[in-house]
């Protein structure tokens, strides 16, 4: 009972902190505290700023009407520091908020009197056909949100037929995740400052059957996670068992780094990463090579020139640099620069089927989701992840029918218009 009381007290303190922090508007551009703490779209009876009501919380995945219901449920059970790691951005969280608010700049132009009895959401990427364009983004440390972590996510991806991308800082090995999914996953790479470690990680992923290497290029030298640091101060638990000093301590529960020589390595970032580094990676593997973190026309053109196989337009979910620019706003210039020569994927702030539709209309081949499936994972494990995937797929199918399109290749630029507001 004492631990429970401490937990409640710490959560109240955390909420008071949130009321005066940039986190206030994380989930809702209006900045309403009830939206932040997960009480749903309406204030329940008896609501107060000091303590969230649980009257509106769902108790099983099937009760979720949208992905935000799972966010609210997860927020009640995920430890404060772990929630802060997943939910926050950098500096003032401006880019994090922009990823959501920018969707309102694009409106959908529906067509009428079209037989939409049947719709096809399948897409093909690198010769593989997928049931849906919704991809599971790489998110590290998933056991911080649920004991089964990446295994639960992989089983959900397998059961629903979704492509999954596994993080370098996974808390489950690529071999075990591949087995749990029942098929290969793409592997996301943080190229460290040590070429030997980078090479070992690439070779291990390739040996595990990963057909695509996704190299993250938007974190060359770290990031300023102010709000996360404040959230950690509110967590009353003793975290020393999992979080030990130094890089070796941080990587203690990261099986991809087991038995690797970390001597001289201060972090898993690569400040000296250049186009020559990308060439060396491409030369040493048969995997397709995709760059994650491309947001400009100039870099997209270089990707094509340098033989990169694909692009993920990404700002790390607002967790890299504080550019203030959303990925959906970056997408058109990247699509124009690529000219259809290589596939372009996108992530960042996707929460609705309409968001996905807009990105597809602007030229994206597929959309990657991160936080929503972690909400499902944190709240209910594998069934929660499955529910998130189901909700987004159904929402996408619905807007396709409402817009009068029968397949993804019919979703053209003419189906969206950009507002001048």
C-alpha positions in Angstrom: 0.0 0.0 0.0 2.9 2.3 0.8 4.3 1.8 -2.7 0.9 2.5 -4.2 0.6 5.7 -2.2 4.1 6.8 -3.3 3.1 6.1 -6.9 0.0 8.2 -6.7 1.8 11.0 -5.0 4.6 11.0 -7.6 2.0 11.0 -10.4 0.3 14.0 -8.8 3.6 15.9 -8.6 4.3 15.0 -12.2 1.0 16.3 -13.4 1.6 19.6 -11.5 4.9 19.8 -13.3 3.2 19.1 -16.6 0.8 22.0 -16.1 3.7 24.4 -16.5 5.9 22.6 -19.0 6.1 22.3 -22.8 4.6 18.8 -22.4 1.3 20.5 -21.9 0.5 20.5 -25.6 2.2 17.3 -26.6 -0.9 15.4 -27.6 -3.3 18.1 -28.4 -2.5 21.4 -30.1 -5.0 23.1 -27.9 -2.8 22.3 -24.9 -5.6 21.0 -22.7 -4.3 19.2 -19.6 -7.1 16.6 -19.8 -5.9 15.6 -23.3 -2.4 15.3 -22.0 -3.1 13.1 -19.0 -5.4 10.8 -21.0 -8.9 11.4 -19.8 -10.3 11.3 -23.3 -11.9 13.9 -25.5 -14.3 15.0 -22.7 -13.7 16.0 -19.1 -15.4 13.4 -17.0 -17.4 14.4 -13.9 -15.2 15.3 -11.0 -12.1 16.1 -13.2 -9.3 18.0 -11.6 -5.9 19.1 -12.7 -4.3 17.3 -9.8 -5.4 13.8 -10.5 -6.7 12.2 -13.7 -10.1 10.5 -13.5 -10.2 6.8 -14.6 -13.9 6.9 -15.3 -13.3 7.0 -19.1 -10.4 4.6 -19.3 -10.8 1.4 -21.3 -10.2 -2.0 -19.6 -9.6 -4.1 -22.7 -8.3 -3.4 -26.2 -11.6 -4.1 -28.0 -13.2 -1.1 -26.1 -10.8 1.4 -27.9 -12.6 3.6 -30.4 -9.4 5.2 -31.6 -5.7 5.0 -30.8 -6.0 7.8 -28.2 -8.0 5.5 -26.0 -5.0 3.2 -25.8 -2.8 6.2 -25.1 -4.9 7.1 -22.1 -4.9 3.5 -20.8 -1.1 3.1 -21.2 -0.4 6.4 -19.5 -1.8 5.0 -16.3 0.4 1.9 -16.1 3.7 2.9 -17.8 6.3 4.3 -15.3 6.6 8.1 -15.5 10.3 8.1 -16.7 9.5 5.5 -19.3 6.5 7.5 -20.5 8.6 10.6 -20.7 11.2 8.8 -22.8 8.6 7.7 -25.3 6.2 10.7 -25.3 8.5 13.7 -25.4 10.6 15.5 -28.0 13.5 17.9 -27.7 14.0 21.5 -26.6 10.5 23.0 -26.4 8.8 20.1 -28.2 7.9 22.4 -31.1 8.7 19.8 -33.8 6.9 17.1 -31.9 3.7 19.2 -31.9 4.2 20.3 -35.5 4.1 16.7 -36.6 0.4 16.6 -35.5 -0.8 20.1 -36.2 0.5 20.2 -39.8 -2.0 17.5 -40.9 -4.7 20.2 -40.7 -3.0 22.1 -43.5 -4.1 19.4 -45.9 -7.7 18.6 -46.8 -9.1 15.6 -48.6 -11.2 16.1 -51.8 -13.7 13.2 -51.9 -15.2 11.9 -55.2 -18.8 10.6 -55.4 -20.9 8.0 -57.1 -18.2 5.3 -57.3 -18.8 1.7 -56.4 -16.6 1.2 -53.3 -18.0 -2.2 -52.3 -14.4 -3.6 -52.3 -11.2 -1.8 -51.5 -7.6 -3.0 -51.7 -5.1 -1.6 -49.2 -2.2 -3.7 -50.3 1.2 -2.3 -51.4 4.4 -3.6 -52.8 7.8 -2.5 -51.5 11.1 -4.0 -52.9 9.2 -6.8 -54.6 7.3 -7.9 -51.5 3.5 -7.4 -51.3 2.0 -6.3 -48.0 -1.6 -6.2 -46.9 -1.4 -2.6 -45.8 0.9 0.4 -46.1 1.0 0.7 -42.3 4.5 -0.2 -41.1 5.7 -0.6 -37.5 8.5 1.9 -36.9 11.6 1.1 -34.9 11.2 2.0 -31.2 13.9 1.1 -28.8 13.6 -0.4 -25.3 10.1 -1.8 -25.7 10.4 -3.9 -22.5 10.3 -0.5 -20.7 6.6 -0.4 -21.7 5.6 -4.1 -21.4 7.4 -7.2 -20.1 7.1 -8.9 -23.5 8.4 -5.9 -25.4 9.4 -6.5 -29.0 8.2 -10.1 -28.8 4.6 -8.9 -28.3 5.0 -6.4 -31.1 6.5 -8.9 -33.5 3.6 -11.4 -32.8 1.1 -8.6 -33.5 2.9 -7.7 -36.7 2.9 -11.3 -37.8 -0.8 -11.9 -36.9 -1.9 -8.8 -38.8 0.5 -9.1 -41.7 2.4 -5.8 -41.1 6.0 -5.0 -42.0 8.1 -4.4 -38.8 11.3 -2.4 -38.5 13.5 -3.4 -35.4 15.5 -0.8 -33.5 19.3 -1.2 -32.9 18.6 -0.5 -29.2 16.0 -3.3 -29.0 15.6 -5.2 -25.8 15.2 -8.4 -27.8 17.6 -9.8 -30.3 16.9 -9.7 -34.1 16.9 -13.4 -34.2 14.2 -13.8 -31.5 12.1 -11.0 -33.0 12.3 -12.6 -36.4 11.2 -16.0 -34.9 8.3 -14.3 -33.0 7.0 -12.5 -36.1 7.3 -15.7 -38.2 9.2 -13.9 -40.9 11.9 -11.4 -41.6 12.0 -7.8 -40.2 13.8 -4.8 -41.5 16.7 -3.7 -39.3 17.2 -0.1 -38.2 20.9 0.8 -37.6 22.4 3.5 -35.5 25.9 3.6 -37.1 28.3 4.0 -34.2 31.6 5.8 -34.2 33.2 2.3 -34.3 33.2 0.8 -37.8 33.9 -2.6 -36.4 30.7 -2.5 -34.3 28.7 -1.0 -37.2 29.9 -3.8 -39.4 29.1 -6.5 -36.9 25.6 -5.2 -36.4 25.0 -5.1 -40.1 26.3 -8.7 -40.7 24.2 -10.0 -37.8 21.0 -8.5 -39.1 21.8 -9.9 -42.6 22.5 -13.3 -41.2 19.1 -13.2 -39.3 17.4 -12.8 -42.7 16.7 -9.0 -42.6 16.2 -7.9 -46.3 16.5 -4.2 -45.6 18.9 -2.1 -43.6 17.4 1.2 -42.4 20.2 3.6 -41.5 19.1 6.5 -39.2 20.9 9.6 -40.2 19.3 12.3 -38.1 21.1 11.8 -34.8 24.8 12.5 -35.6 25.7 13.9 -32.2 22.9 13.4 -29.7 19.9 15.5 -28.7 18.6 17.8 -26.0 15.8 15.9 -24.2 14.9 18.5 -21.6 11.4 17.3 -20.9 12.5 13.7 -20.5 15.1 14.8 -18.0 12.4 16.5 -15.9 10.2 13.5 -16.1 13.0 11.3 -14.7 13.2 13.5 -11.6 9.5 12.7 -10.9 10.0 8.9 -11.0 10.4 7.6 -7.4 11.8 4.1 -8.4 15.3 2.9 -7.9 16.4 2.5 -11.5 20.1 1.6 -10.9 19.6 -2.1 -11.8 18.7 -1.2 -15.4 20.3 2.1 -15.9 24.0 2.1 -15.0 26.6 4.8 -15.7 28.4 5.0 -19.0 27.6 3.6 -22.4 28.2 0.0 -21.2 25.6 0.5 -18.5 23.1 2.0 -21.0 23.6 -1.0 -23.3 23.4 -3.6 -20.6 20.0 -4.8 -21.7 20.6 -4.3 -25.5 21.3 -7.8 -26.8 22.5 -6.6 -30.2 25.6 -5.2 -28.3 26.3 -8.4 -26.3 30.0 -9.5 -26.4 31.0 -6.5 -28.5 34.1 -4.5 -27.6 32.9 -1.1 -26.6 36.3 0.2 -25.7 36.6 3.9 -26.6 33.0 4.2 -27.6 31.2 7.0 -25.8 27.8 6.6 -27.4 26.0 4.8 -30.3 25.8 8.0 -32.3 28.2 8.6 -35.3 29.2 12.3 -35.6 31.5 11.5 -38.4 28.8 9.8 -40.6 29.1 10.9 -44.2 27.9 9.8 -47.7 31.2 7.9 -47.9 30.0 5.9 -44.8 26.8 5.1 -46.6 28.7 3.9 -49.6 30.8 1.6 -47.4 27.7 0.1 -45.8 26.1 -0.5 -49.2 29.2 -2.2 -50.5 29.4 -4.6 -47.6 25.8 -6.0 -47.6 23.3 -7.5 -50.0 20.5 -5.9 -48.0 18.6 -3.0 -49.5 19.7 0.2 -47.9 17.1 2.8 -46.8 18.0 6.2 -45.2 15.8 7.3 -42.3 15.8 11.0 -41.5 15.9 12.6 -45.0 13.7 15.8 -45.0 15.0 18.0 -47.8 15.1 18.1 -51.6 18.8 18.3 -51.7 19.4 15.2 -49.6 16.8 13.3 -51.5 18.5 14.1 -54.8 21.8 12.8 -53.3 20.1 9.6 -52.1 19.2 8.9 -55.8 22.7 9.9 -57.0 24.4 7.7 -54.4 22.4 4.6 -55.1 20.3 4.5 -51.9 17.4 2.1 -52.3 14.8 4.0 -50.4 14.0 6.9 -48.1 12.0 7.4 -44.9 11.0 11.0 -44.4 11.4 11.4 -40.7 12.4 13.8 -38.0 12.6 11.0 -35.4 9.1 11.8 -34.1 10.2 15.2 -33.1 13.0 13.7 -31.1 16.1 14.7 -33.1 16.7 18.4 -34.0 14.2 21.1 -33.2 13.5 22.2 -36.7 9.9 23.1 -36.1 9.0 21.5 -39.4 6.6 18.5 -39.7 7.4 15.5 -41.9 4.1 15.8 -43.8 5.3 19.3 -44.9 8.7 17.9 -45.9 7.2 15.1 -48.0 6.3 16.9 -51.2 9.8 18.2 -51.9 11.3 14.8 -51.2 8.8 13.2 -53.6 9.5 15.7 -56.3 13.3 15.3 -55.9 13.1 11.5 -56.1 10.9 11.5 -59.2 9.6 8.0 -58.6 13.1 6.4 -58.9 13.0 5.0 -55.3 10.2 4.4 -52.8 9.6 7.1 -50.2 8.1 6.2 -46.8 7.2 8.6 -44.0 6.7 8.7 -40.2 5.9 11.3 -37.7 2.6 12.1 -35.9 0.3 9.6 -37.7 -2.7 8.9 -35.6 -5.6 8.5 -38.0 -6.5 6.8 -41.2 -7.0 10.2 -42.7 -3.4 11.1 -41.8 -2.3 8.1 -43.7 -4.4 8.8 -46.7 -3.0 12.4 -47.0 0.6 11.0 -47.0 -0.2 8.5 -49.7 -1.9 11.2 -51.7 1.3 13.3 -51.4 3.3 10.4 -52.8 4.4 8.2 -49.9 4.6 4.5 -50.6 3.8 3.6 -47.0 3.5 5.2 -43.5 5.4 4.1 -40.4 3.8 4.4 -37.0 5.6 4.5 -33.6 4.0 5.9 -30.5 0.5 4.5 -31.2 1.5 0.9 -31.2 3.6 1.5 -28.1 0.5 2.9 -26.4 -1.2 -0.4 -27.3 1.8 -2.4 -26.1 2.1 -0.5 -22.8 -1.6 -0.9 -22.0 -2.3 -4.5 -23.1 0.7 -6.1 -24.7 0.2 -8.0 -28.0 -3.6 -7.5 -28.1 -3.1 -3.8 -27.6 -0.7 -3.6 -30.6 -3.1 -5.6 -32.7 -6.0 -3.2 -31.8 -4.0 -0.2 -32.9 -3.2 -1.8 -36.2 -6.8 -2.8 -36.7 -8.1 0.7 -35.9 -5.7 2.4 -38.3 -6.4 -0.1 -41.1 -10.2 0.2 -40.7 -9.9 4.0 -40.6 -7.8 4.0 -43.8 -10.3 1.7 -45.6 -13.1 4.0 -44.5 -11.6 7.2 -45.9 -10.7 5.4 -49.1 -14.3 4.5 -49.6 -15.4 8.0 -48.6 -13.0 9.5 -51.1 -14.0 7.1 -53.8 -10.7 5.2 -54.3 -10.5 1.4 -54.6 -6.8 0.8 -54.3 -3.7 2.7 -53.1 -2.5 3.4 -56.6 -5.6 5.4 -57.2 -4.8 7.8 -54.3 -3.2 10.7 -56.3 -2.1 14.2 -55.4 -5.5 15.5 -56.7 -7.2 14.0 -53.7 -5.7 16.5 -51.3 -5.4 20.3 -51.3 -3.1 22.4 -49.1 -4.8 25.1 -47.2 -3.5 28.7 -47.4 -4.5 29.3 -43.8 
